[in-house]
Amino acid sequence: MTEDRHKEPRWIFLTAFALVFYGTGAAIIESFVNYPSWRLIGADEFLAYHQFISPRVLALLVAPLLLGTAFTILMLWARPAAIPGWAVWAALAAQAVVWISTVTIQVPIQVQLSNKGRSVELIERLIETNLWLRRIPYAICAGLFFWMAAQVIRTSDRRPR
């Protein structure tokens, strides 16, 4: 029973780690491949394209990122002993910046694009704010998770076998 209780924090951390790194990769593709390509899509095709891709982005990018945040929150109560609380709080702070930016800036832009169609001005604003307010904070979060993983590995290497 005790051994199972000690495994739970590792699984919570491992799940959060996997979701953060999956989300980081998916978001990088969205930011640096997908968004810039919107400049190349014609005005007549843009609305259909945007309406096609939006539910897929929600399912394959937003949902895993939300789960990653949920598992990061769980780490406040259950995490490997090698991970200090401040690191979890710092990761959550970076994620909070991403979510606040998403809700207050990027979602309203996406809604306008979905309702009105292609707007080079809106696409440029989306690309610019996405970099500074989502990709950089989430890269910091991923860096923190990488550091946390190193702490867990370092501690497990010191244990007698």
VENGI-V299127 format. One line per field, one symbol per residue. ss: DSSP state (H for helix, E for strand, L for the rest). phi: phi as a letter, one per 20 degrees, with the letter a starting at -180 (. if undefined). burial: + if it has 16 or more other ideal C-beta (glycine too) atoms within 10 Angstrom, else -. A space follows every 10 residues. Layout:
BEGIN
ss: ???
phi: ???
burial: ???
END
This chain:
BEGIN
ss: LHHHHHHHHH HHHHHHHHHH HHHHHHHHHH HHHHHHHHHH LLHHHHHHHH HHHHHHHHHH HHHHHHHHHH HHHHLLLLLL LLLLHHHHHH HHHHHHHHHH HHHHHHHHHH HHHHHHLLLH HHHHHHHHHH HHHHHHHHHH HHHHHHHHHH HHHHHHHHLL L
phi: .ffffffgff ffffffgfff fffffffffg fddfgffffe efgfefffff ffegfffffe cfgfffffff fffgffdbbg gfefgfffff ffffffgfff fgfedffgff ffffednfbg ffffffffff ffdcffffff gfffffffff fffffffeff d
burial: --------+- -++-+++-++ ++++-++--+ +---+--+-- -----++--+ ------+--- ++-++-+++- ++-++---++ -++---++-+ ++-++-++-- ++--++--++ --+---+++- -++--++-++ --+++-++-+ ++-++--++- -+-------- -
END
